[in-house]
């Protein structure tokens, strides 16, 4: 146990966590040259394509120092704010963290928020200055920033490069010297914390855990505390590049368990594993419940696939504990699920994974955040996840929407555009402070609903990619919100309705109508697109009917022949309008989201 070190790698997005992890694995000979590839731990196709880490990945390395064999359990974590839940779970299974800072970019918003997460769990922080090989590196300035942020000595900061392999031995030595060994009672009753799980179609569900006290052996009868279910430990082992079965996993170590669990609902991340015969007195303090930020409906294209979609969602949830969903139905789309995500990127990734891993084609509705509506009668509170759940306006007293505190760090030259963007999104500035002569931290309070769609993309665009953004919720505030309905031929499309601030409703309604006019295919009958607030129509566009040239066969002859044919066509169109319904393509849903 004294020879074990558990640590994770935390940093802002794109500061080189996965590349540095590759170098550590190569140096400790965990992987052979043949197995080596860039971002080795990112094993999902999506991760490779986008070059981002989505899941945290655990792997074990061995390292010799002063004749002693040390076991190092590394967990690589994502950097994007949407996957911060993965980071918080990884941190709970560690005693130390490598804080990586890009030498050319310095400290960014996510660096700070992940650092605070680690400090809450009392982790030992080892600061590393990565990308020292870049021509734009500013080691001295960034070192000053790190010392200002976390204190400590300048010489404790390790210069490194994931690309060239500079500083890798120093990092490994620092891990062994600075990070404390795990503490626990090897003789006590078994207590192990589940921090992740994956589904394997051949072996059922594998749960990854860290043993806090006691030990777990192959063939033990174990019990999951939260669910109360009992299983046999068919196989236990540690995580190298592939799973390595072991007879026993002792205190402080990280491993996996296969116990023939088939049902995804039976494994909860944050649960405690213990022995059936000698249970522990209490469960380990698990993780806080995840707070979804963005809600959207996911519906199967074919209503028969509903059961299949449900199964796929449960399996995804197993692998991604921050996904929350409950069944719902819609008039336009049939049965589906109301899902909670941590942000737009998270939603996009889930959609992609459903299509790739489970072969499910789904329709996603317009994302929104959850609101609180207060009724005039008894001041009763109703939580509104979906605009169609909004009570009748005559019964409404007020609506509250969630607010966030946004920390934006940017270069001084972009302060003006960033401020005007936030004010446009109904934000109010709270604080502005200069971190260095060139870097400014802006603190805003703004409605959550305004940052859901494309705020992050716009922020990156106007700051040429320099601004970094991080946020946390600060509660609900009363706001003047209205429900905006979109009607096609007088039929409301509930999947496109949204709750929006009254001042933005007219503009937004007009833009949606214009956008739908471009995207909807023309039909044989006229389509009216209207945006309305209650019974009041605020915008309208018309898609004219496709007309067949019925008079083409009339050459010469009397005009009345032509007129008769046109009249006949007119009547037909009228009838068609009564029965014609409009199919909305998926592209229309997605394009509505990206409206400016």
C-alpha positions as CSV (number, residue, x, y, z in Angstrom):
1,X,0.0,0.0,0.0
2,X,2.9,2.3,0.7
3,X,4.0,1.7,-2.9
4,X,0.8,2.8,-4.4
5,X,0.2,6.3,-5.8
6,X,-3.2,7.4,-7.3
7,X,-3.3,10.6,-9.3
8,X,-5.2,12.3,-12.1
9,X,-4.3,14.9,-14.7
10,X,-6.3,18.1,-14.7
11,X,-6.1,21.1,-17.1
12,X,-8.0,23.4,-19.4
13,X,-9.1,22.0,-22.7
14,X,-6.2,21.5,-25.2
15,X,-3.4,22.0,-22.7
16,X,-2.0,18.5,-23.5
17,X,-3.2,16.1,-20.8
18,X,-3.7,13.0,-23.1
19,X,-0.3,13.6,-24.9
20,X,1.5,13.8,-21.5
21,X,-0.2,10.7,-20.3
22,X,1.1,8.9,-23.5
23,X,4.7,9.9,-22.6
24,X,4.3,8.7,-19.0
25,X,3.0,5.3,-20.3
26,X,5.9,5.0,-22.7
27,X,8.5,6.0,-20.2
28,X,7.3,3.4,-17.7
29,X,7.1,0.7,-20.4
30,X,3.4,0.2,-19.8
31,X,2.9,0.1,-23.5
32,X,5.2,-1.2,-26.2
33,X,6.3,0.8,-29.2
34,X,3.9,-1.3,-31.3
35,X,0.9,-0.3,-29.2
36,X,1.8,3.4,-29.1
37,X,-0.4,5.9,-30.9
38,X,-1.3,9.5,-30.2
39,X,-3.8,10.0,-27.4
40,X,-3.7,6.3,-26.6
41,X,-6.2,6.4,-23.8
42,X,-8.9,8.1,-25.9
43,X,-10.4,4.9,-27.1
44,X,-13.7,6.1,-28.5
45,X,-13.9,7.0,-32.2
46,X,-15.5,10.3,-31.4
47,X,-12.6,11.3,-29.1
48,X,-10.1,10.6,-31.8
49,X,-12.0,12.4,-34.5
50,X,-12.5,15.5,-32.4
51,X,-9.2,15.3,-30.5
52,X,-10.9,15.8,-27.2
53,X,-11.2,13.5,-24.2
54,X,-14.9,12.8,-23.3
55,X,-14.4,10.0,-20.8
56,X,-11.9,9.8,-18.0
57,X,-9.6,6.8,-18.5
58,X,-7.8,4.9,-15.7
59,X,-4.6,2.9,-16.3
60,X,-1.9,1.4,-14.1
61,X,1.8,1.9,-14.5
62,X,4.8,0.5,-12.7
63,X,7.9,2.6,-11.8
64,X,11.2,1.7,-10.3
65,X,12.8,4.3,-7.9
66,X,15.7,3.7,-5.5
67,X,15.3,-0.1,-5.9
68,X,11.6,0.2,-4.9
69,X,8.7,-0.9,-7.2
70,X,5.9,1.7,-7.2
71,X,2.4,1.2,-8.6
72,X,1.0,4.4,-10.2
73,X,-2.7,4.6,-11.0
74,X,-3.2,7.4,-13.5
75,X,-6.6,8.8,-14.5
76,X,-6.7,11.1,-17.6
77,X,-9.6,13.5,-17.4
78,X,-11.5,15.7,-20.0
79,X,-10.9,19.4,-20.1
80,X,-14.1,20.8,-21.4
81,X,-16.6,22.4,-19.0
82,X,-19.4,20.1,-20.2
83,X,-17.5,17.0,-18.8
84,X,-16.6,18.5,-15.5
85,X,-18.6,15.7,-13.7
86,X,-16.1,13.2,-15.1
87,X,-13.3,15.2,-13.5
88,X,-15.0,15.4,-10.1
89,X,-15.5,11.6,-10.1
90,X,-11.9,11.0,-11.0
91,X,-10.6,13.3,-8.3
92,X,-12.5,11.3,-5.7
93,X,-10.5,8.2,-6.5
94,X,-7.1,10.0,-6.2
95,X,-4.7,11.5,-3.6
96,X,-2.9,13.8,-5.9
97,X,-3.3,15.7,-9.2
98,X,-1.0,16.9,-11.9
99,X,-2.1,20.4,-12.8
100,X,-1.0,21.1,-16.4
101,X,-0.7,24.6,-17.7
102,X,0.1,25.4,-21.3
103,X,3.3,27.5,-21.3
104,X,2.1,29.5,-24.3
105,X,-1.5,30.2,-23.1
106,X,-1.1,30.5,-19.3
107,X,-3.9,29.9,-16.8
108,X,-7.4,29.6,-18.2
109,X,-10.8,29.5,-16.6
110,X,-11.1,25.7,-16.6
111,X,-7.7,25.4,-15.0
112,X,-8.9,27.4,-12.1
113,X,-12.2,25.5,-11.7
114,X,-10.6,22.0,-11.9
115,X,-8.0,23.2,-9.4
116,X,-10.6,24.2,-6.9
117,X,-12.3,20.8,-7.4
118,X,-9.0,19.1,-6.5
119,X,-8.3,21.4,-3.5
120,X,-11.8,20.6,-2.1
121,X,-10.8,17.0,-1.9
122,X,-7.4,17.9,-0.3
123,X,-5.3,16.6,-3.2
124,X,-1.6,17.2,-3.4
125,X,-1.1,19.4,-6.5
126,X,2.0,19.1,-8.7
127,X,2.1,22.1,-11.2
128,X,3.5,21.2,-14.6
129,X,4.4,23.7,-17.3
130,X,3.6,21.9,-20.5
131,X,4.5,22.7,-24.2
132,X,7.8,24.1,-23.4
133,X,9.0,23.3,-26.9
134,X,6.7,25.8,-28.5
135,X,8.3,29.0,-29.8
136,X,5.5,31.1,-28.2
137,X,6.2,29.6,-24.7
138,X,6.4,32.2,-21.9
139,X,7.7,30.1,-19.0
140,X,8.6,33.0,-16.6
141,X,5.2,34.8,-16.9
142,X,3.2,31.6,-16.6
143,X,5.2,30.5,-13.6
144,X,4.3,33.8,-11.9
145,X,0.6,33.1,-12.6
146,X,0.9,29.6,-11.1
147,X,2.6,30.8,-8.0
148,X,-0.1,33.5,-7.6
149,X,-2.8,30.9,-8.0
150,X,-1.7,28.1,-5.9
151,X,1.3,29.5,-3.9
152,X,4.3,27.2,-3.4
153,X,7.8,27.7,-4.7
154,X,8.8,28.5,-8.3
155,X,11.2,25.6,-8.3
156,X,8.4,23.1,-7.6
157,X,6.9,23.8,-11.0
158,X,8.2,21.1,-13.4
159,X,8.8,22.3,-17.0
160,X,7.8,19.6,-19.5
161,X,6.8,18.8,-23.0
162,X,4.4,16.1,-24.0
163,X,5.7,16.2,-27.5
164,X,9.4,15.9,-27.0
165,X,9.3,14.0,-23.6
166,X,11.1,16.8,-21.7
167,X,10.7,16.5,-17.9
168,X,8.9,13.1,-17.9
169,X,11.4,11.5,-15.4
170,X,11.0,14.6,-13.1
171,X,7.2,14.2,-13.1
172,X,7.4,10.6,-12.2
173,X,9.9,11.3,-9.4
174,X,7.7,14.1,-8.1
175,X,4.6,11.8,-8.1
176,X,6.4,9.3,-6.0
177,X,7.9,11.9,-3.6
178,X,5.1,14.4,-3.2
179,X,1.8,12.5,-3.6
180,X,0.9,10.7,-0.4
181,X,0.2,7.0,-0.4
182,X,-3.5,6.0,0.1
183,X,-4.6,5.6,3.6
184,X,-7.0,2.9,4.8
185,X,-7.3,-0.2,7.0
186,X,-6.2,-3.3,5.1
187,X,-7.7,-5.5,7.8
188,X,-11.1,-3.7,8.1
189,X,-14.3,-4.7,6.3
190,X,-14.3,-4.1,2.5
191,X,-15.2,-0.6,1.3
192,X,-14.7,0.2,-2.4
193,X,-16.0,3.3,-4.2
194,X,-17.3,2.8,-7.8
195,X,-16.1,5.7,-9.9
196,X,-17.0,4.5,-13.4
197,X,-18.6,1.6,-15.2
198,X,-18.7,0.3,-18.8
199,X,-21.0,-2.1,-20.6
200,X,-19.4,-5.1,-22.4
201,X,-21.9,-7.0,-24.6
202,X,-20.1,-10.3,-23.8
203,X,-19.4,-10.0,-20.1
204,X,-22.1,-7.7,-18.8
205,X,-21.3,-4.7,-16.8
206,X,-17.8,-3.9,-15.5
207,X,-17.5,-1.5,-12.6
208,X,-14.3,0.4,-11.9
209,X,-13.6,1.0,-8.2
210,X,-11.0,2.2,-5.7
211,X,-10.6,0.1,-2.6
212,X,-10.7,2.4,0.5
213,X,-10.5,-0.3,3.2
214,X,-10.2,-4.1,3.3
215,X,-9.5,-6.2,0.2
216,X,-11.6,-7.9,-2.5
217,X,-10.8,-11.4,-3.8
218,X,-11.9,-13.4,-6.8
219,X,-15.1,-15.5,-6.0
220,X,-16.1,-13.2,-3.0
221,X,-19.8,-12.7,-2.4
222,X,-20.1,-8.9,-2.6
223,X,-22.9,-6.5,-2.0
224,X,-23.6,-3.1,-3.6
225,X,-24.8,-0.8,-0.7
226,X,-27.0,1.7,-2.6
227,X,-29.0,-0.9,-4.5
228,X,-28.7,-3.7,-1.9
229,X,-28.0,-6.3,-4.6
230,X,-25.6,-9.2,-4.1
231,X,-23.2,-10.8,-6.6
232,X,-20.2,-13.1,-6.9
233,X,-17.0,-11.4,-7.9
234,X,-16.4,-13.6,-11.0
235,X,-13.3,-11.7,-12.0
236,X,-11.4,-8.9,-10.3
237,X,-8.2,-7.2,-11.7
238,X,-6.3,-4.1,-12.4
239,X,-6.5,-1.8,-15.5
240,X,-3.5,-1.8,-17.8
241,X,-4.0,-1.2,-21.4
242,X,-6.1,-4.3,-21.3
243,X,-7.7,-5.7,-18.1
244,X,-5.3,-7.9,-16.1
245,X,-7.1,-10.4,-13.9
246,X,-5.8,-10.7,-10.3
247,X,-6.6,-12.9,-7.3
248,X,-6.9,-10.1,-4.9
249,X,-7.1,-6.2,-5.0
250,X,-5.9,-4.6,-1.8
251,X,-6.5,-1.3,0.0
252,X,-5.6,1.8,-1.9
253,X,-5.5,0.1,-5.3
254,X,-7.8,0.8,-8.3
255,X,-9.3,-2.1,-10.2
256,X,-12.4,-3.5,-12.0
257,X,-15.0,-6.2,-11.1
258,X,-17.1,-8.4,-13.4
259,X,-19.9,-10.0,-11.7
260,X,-22.4,-10.9,-14.4
261,X,-24.6,-7.9,-13.9
262,X,-26.9,-7.5,-16.9
263,X,-29.1,-4.6,-15.8
264,X,-27.7,-1.2,-16.2
265,X,-29.9,0.2,-13.4
266,X,-28.2,-2.0,-10.9
267,X,-24.9,-0.2,-10.9
268,X,-24.7,3.4,-9.6
269,X,-21.6,5.5,-9.9
270,X,-20.6,6.6,-6.4
271,X,-21.9,3.3,-4.8
272,X,-20.0,1.3,-2.3
273,X,-19.0,-2.3,-2.7
274,X,-18.7,-4.4,0.5
275,X,-18.7,-8.1,1.6
276,X,-22.0,-9.8,2.2
277,X,-20.7,-11.7,5.3
278,X,-18.7,-8.8,6.8
279,X,-20.3,-5.6,5.6
280,X,-18.9,-2.1,6.3
281,X,-20.7,0.1,8.8
282,X,-21.6,2.9,6.4
283,X,-21.3,3.7,2.7
284,X,-18.5,6.0,1.4
285,X,-19.7,9.5,0.8
286,X,-20.4,9.2,-2.9
287,X,-20.6,12.0,-5.5
288,X,-23.1,14.8,-5.4
289,X,-26.0,14.4,-7.7
290,X,-25.4,15.8,-11.1
291,X,-27.2,19.0,-11.9
292,X,-28.2,19.0,-15.6
293,X,-28.0,22.4,-17.2
294,X,-29.7,21.9,-20.6
295,X,-32.8,19.9,-21.3
296,X,-33.9,18.5,-24.6
297,X,-36.2,15.8,-25.9
298,X,-34.8,12.8,-27.7
299,X,-37.3,10.8,-29.8
300,X,-36.9,7.8,-32.0
301,X,-37.6,8.5,-35.7
302,X,-39.7,5.3,-35.7
303,X,-42.0,5.0,-32.8
304,X,-41.5,1.2,-32.7
305,X,-37.9,1.8,-31.6
306,X,-38.9,3.3,-28.3
307,X,-38.0,0.2,-26.2
308,X,-34.7,-0.1,-28.0
309,X,-34.0,3.6,-27.4
310,X,-34.7,3.1,-23.7
311,X,-32.2,0.2,-23.4
312,X,-29.6,2.2,-25.3
313,X,-30.1,5.2,-23.0
314,X,-29.6,3.0,-19.9
315,X,-26.4,1.7,-21.3
316,X,-25.2,5.1,-22.2
317,X,-26.0,6.3,-18.7
318,X,-23.9,3.6,-17.3
319,X,-20.9,4.9,-19.2
320,X,-21.8,8.6,-18.7
321,X,-23.3,9.2,-15.3
322,X,-24.1,12.8,-16.0
323,X,-26.9,11.9,-18.4
324,X,-30.3,12.2,-16.8
325,X,-33.5,11.2,-18.6
326,X,-37.2,10.5,-18.0
327,X,-40.0,9.4,-20.4
328,X,-42.2,12.0,-22.0
329,X,-44.5,12.1,-25.0
330,X,-45.2,14.8,-27.6
331,X,-48.1,15.3,-30.0
332,X,-45.8,15.7,-33.0
333,X,-43.1,13.1,-32.2
334,X,-44.8,10.4,-30.2
335,X,-43.0,8.7,-27.2
336,X,-39.5,9.7,-26.3
337,X,-37.3,10.9,-23.4
338,X,-36.7,14.2,-21.7
339,X,-32.9,14.3,-21.2
340,X,-30.8,16.5,-19.0
341,X,-27.3,17.4,-20.3
342,X,-24.4,19.4,-18.9
343,X,-24.1,21.6,-22.0
344,X,-24.5,21.7,-25.7
345,X,-21.3,19.8,-26.5
346,X,-22.5,17.0,-24.1
347,X,-25.8,16.9,-25.9
348,X,-24.1,16.6,-29.3
349,X,-21.8,13.9,-28.1
350,X,-24.7,11.8,-26.6
351,X,-26.6,12.1,-29.9
352,X,-23.5,11.0,-31.9
353,X,-22.9,8.1,-29.5
354,X,-26.5,6.9,-29.8
355,X,-26.1,6.8,-33.5
356,X,-22.7,5.2,-33.6
357,X,-22.7,2.8,-30.7
358,X,-26.3,1.7,-30.7
359,X,-27.3,2.4,-34.3
360,X,-30.3,4.6,-33.1
361,X,-31.4,7.5,-35.3
362,X,-33.0,10.1,-33.1
363,X,-34.7,13.5,-33.4
364,X,-33.6,16.1,-30.8
365,X,-35.9,18.9,-29.9
366,X,-34.9,22.5,-29.2
367,X,-32.8,22.5,-26.0
368,X,-33.9,24.7,-23.1
369,X,-33.2,25.0,-19.4
370,X,-35.7,24.3,-16.6
371,X,-37.8,27.1,-15.2
372,X,-39.9,27.6,-12.1
373,X,-43.5,28.8,-12.7
374,X,-45.5,30.2,-9.8
375,X,-49.3,30.0,-10.0
376,X,-51.6,32.8,-8.7
377,X,-53.6,30.2,-6.7
378,X,-51.8,29.4,-3.4
379,X,-48.5,30.6,-5.0
380,X,-47.9,27.0,-6.0
381,X,-44.5,26.2,-7.6
382,X,-44.4,24.1,-10.9
383,X,-41.0,23.1,-12.4
384,X,-41.2,23.6,-16.2
385,X,-38.7,21.4,-18.3
386,X,-40.6,21.8,-21.5
387,X,-42.3,24.9,-22.9
388,X,-45.5,22.8,-23.5
389,X,-45.7,22.1,-19.7
390,X,-46.1,25.8,-19.0
391,X,-49.4,26.5,-17.2
392,X,-52.1,28.7,-18.8
393,X,-50.9,32.4,-18.8
394,X,-54.1,33.4,-17.0
395,X,-53.2,31.3,-14.0
396,X,-49.5,32.4,-13.9
397,X,-48.2,34.7,-11.4
398,X,-44.5,34.8,-12.3
399,X,-41.8,32.7,-13.9
400,X,-38.2,32.3,-12.5
401,X,-35.3,31.3,-14.6
402,X,-31.9,29.9,-13.5
403,X,-29.0,32.3,-13.4
404,X,-25.3,31.6,-13.6
405,X,-22.1,33.3,-12.5
406,X,-19.8,33.3,-15.5
407,X,-16.0,33.7,-15.2
408,X,-14.4,34.8,-18.5
409,X,-10.6,35.2,-18.8
410,X,-9.5,37.0,-22.0
411,X,-6.9,39.3,-23.4
412,X,-7.2,43.0,-22.7
413,X,-7.9,43.9,-26.3
414,X,-11.0,41.8,-26.4
415,X,-12.7,43.2,-23.3
416,X,-15.1,45.5,-25.3
417,X,-16.5,42.8,-27.7
418,X,-16.8,40.2,-24.8
419,X,-18.7,42.7,-22.7
420,X,-21.1,43.7,-25.4
421,X,-21.8,40.0,-26.1
422,X,-22.6,39.3,-22.5
423,X,-24.8,42.4,-22.2
424,X,-26.6,41.4,-25.4
425,X,-27.3,38.1,-23.6
426,X,-28.9,40.0,-20.7
427,X,-25.8,39.7,-18.5
428,X,-24.8,42.2,-15.8
429,X,-21.1,42.7,-15.0
430,X,-20.1,42.0,-11.4
431,X,-16.4,42.4,-11.4
432,X,-13.5,43.1,-13.7
433,X,-9.9,42.5,-12.6
434,X,-6.6,42.4,-14.3
435,X,-4.6,39.2,-13.7
436,X,-1.6,40.6,-15.6
437,X,-1.2,43.7,-17.7
438,X,-2.6,41.8,-20.6
439,X,-5.1,39.3,-19.1
440,X,-8.5,40.3,-17.7
441,X,-10.9,38.3,-15.7
442,X,-14.6,39.4,-16.2
443,X,-17.3,38.1,-13.9
444,X,-20.9,38.3,-15.1
445,X,-24.3,37.2,-13.8
446,X,-26.5,36.1,-16.7
447,X,-29.5,33.8,-17.4
448,X,-28.6,30.2,-18.1
449,X,-31.0,30.1,-21.1
450,X,-28.9,32.6,-23.0
451,X,-25.7,30.7,-22.9
452,X,-27.2,27.4,-23.9
453,X,-27.1,27.6,-27.6
454,X,-24.1,29.3,-29.1
455,X,-22.7,31.5,-26.5
456,X,-19.4,29.6,-26.2
457,X,-18.9,29.5,-30.0
458,X,-19.4,33.2,-30.3
459,X,-17.2,34.0,-27.4
460,X,-14.4,32.0,-29.0
461,X,-15.0,33.8,-32.3
462,X,-14.9,37.3,-31.1
463,X,-11.8,36.7,-28.9
464,X,-9.9,34.8,-31.6
465,X,-10.0,31.7,-29.4
466,X,-8.3,33.4,-26.5
467,X,-11.2,33.7,-24.1
468,X,-11.9,30.9,-21.7
469,X,-15.2,30.4,-20.0
470,X,-16.4,28.7,-16.9
471,X,-19.7,28.9,-15.0
472,X,-21.7,27.7,-12.0
473,X,-25.3,28.1,-11.0
474,X,-26.3,30.7,-8.5
475,X,-30.1,30.1,-8.2
476,X,-33.3,31.4,-9.8
477,X,-34.6,34.9,-10.4
478,X,-37.9,36.3,-11.6
479,X,-38.0,37.2,-15.3
480,X,-40.5,38.4,-17.9
481,X,-40.7,35.2,-20.1
482,X,-43.2,34.4,-22.7
483,X,-43.9,31.1,-24.6
484,X,-43.2,31.4,-28.3
485,X,-45.1,28.9,-30.4
486,X,-44.4,28.0,-34.0
487,X,-47.4,27.1,-36.1
488,X,-47.4,25.3,-39.5
489,X,-50.7,25.8,-41.3
490,X,-52.2,26.7,-37.9
491,X,-51.0,23.6,-36.2
492,X,-48.6,24.3,-33.3
493,X,-45.3,22.3,-33.5
494,X,-44.6,21.6,-29.8
495,X,-41.0,20.5,-30.6
496,X,-40.1,24.0,-31.8
497,X,-41.8,26.0,-29.1
498,X,-39.5,27.8,-26.6
499,X,-39.6,30.0,-23.6
500,X,-38.0,33.3,-24.3
501,X,-37.6,36.8,-22.8
502,X,-40.3,39.2,-24.0
503,X,-37.7,41.6,-25.4
504,X,-36.1,39.0,-27.7
505,X,-39.3,37.2,-28.7
506,X,-40.2,39.3,-31.7
507,X,-36.8,39.1,-33.2
508,X,-36.4,35.4,-32.5
509,X,-39.9,34.6,-33.9
510,X,-39.1,36.4,-37.1
511,X,-35.8,34.7,-37.6
512,X,-37.2,31.2,-37.0
513,X,-40.0,31.8,-39.5
514,X,-37.4,33.0,-42.1
515,X,-35.2,30.0,-41.3
516,X,-38.0,27.5,-41.7
517,X,-39.0,29.1,-45.0
518,X,-35.5,28.2,-46.3
519,X,-35.4,24.7,-44.9
520,X,-38.8,23.2,-45.3
521,X,-39.3,21.5,-48.7
522,X,-42.0,23.0,-50.9
523,X,-45.2,21.0,-51.1
524,X,-48.2,20.8,-53.5
525,X,-50.0,23.1,-51.2
526,X,-49.2,26.5,-49.6
527,X,-47.6,26.3,-46.1
528,X,-48.1,29.2,-43.6
529,X,-45.3,29.5,-41.0
530,X,-46.3,31.6,-38.0
531,X,-44.7,32.5,-34.7
532,X,-47.2,33.4,-32.0
533,X,-47.3,34.5,-28.3
534,X,-50.6,33.1,-27.1
535,X,-53.2,34.0,-29.7
536,X,-51.1,37.0,-31.1
537,X,-49.2,36.3,-34.3
538,X,-45.9,38.1,-34.3
539,X,-44.3,36.9,-37.5
540,X,-45.3,35.1,-40.6
541,X,-43.8,33.6,-43.7
542,X,-45.5,31.7,-46.6
543,X,-44.0,28.9,-48.7
544,X,-45.9,29.0,-52.0
545,X,-47.2,25.8,-53.5
546,X,-45.5,23.8,-56.1
547,X,-47.8,24.0,-59.2
548,X,-48.0,21.7,-62.0
549,X,-48.5,23.4,-65.3
550,X,-52.0,22.1,-66.1
551,X,-52.4,24.3,-69.1
552,X,-49.4,22.9,-71.0
553,X,-51.5,20.6,-73.2
554,X,-53.7,23.5,-74.3
555,X,-52.2,25.0,-77.4
556,X,-54.4,27.7,-78.9
557,X,-58.1,27.4,-78.4
558,X,-60.4,29.4,-76.1
559,X,-59.1,31.0,-72.9
560,X,-62.1,29.5,-71.0
561,X,-60.6,26.0,-71.5
562,X,-57.4,27.2,-69.6
563,X,-59.5,29.0,-67.0
564,X,-61.5,25.8,-66.3
565,X,-58.4,23.8,-65.8
566,X,-56.9,26.4,-63.5
567,X,-60.1,26.6,-61.4
568,X,-60.1,22.8,-61.1
569,X,-56.5,23.0,-59.9
570,X,-57.4,25.7,-57.4
571,X,-60.1,23.5,-55.9
572,X,-57.7,20.6,-55.6
573,X,-55.2,22.7,-53.8
574,X,-57.8,23.8,-51.4
575,X,-58.7,20.3,-50.6
576,X,-55.1,19.3,-50.3
577,X,-54.4,22.1,-47.8
578,X,-57.1,20.6,-45.5
579,X,-55.5,17.2,-45.4
580,X,-51.9,18.1,-46.1
581,X,-49.5,17.8,-43.2
582,X,-45.9,19.1,-43.2
583,X,-43.0,16.9,-42.3
584,X,-40.2,18.8,-40.6
585,X,-36.7,17.5,-41.4
586,X,-34.1,17.1,-38.6
587,X,-31.9,19.8,-40.2
588,X,-34.6,22.3,-39.4
589,X,-34.5,21.5,-35.7
590,X,-30.7,21.9,-35.6
591,X,-30.7,25.0,-37.6
592,X,-33.2,26.7,-35.4
593,X,-30.7,26.2,-32.5
594,X,-28.0,28.0,-34.3
595,X,-29.9,31.2,-34.9
596,X,-28.2,34.4,-34.2
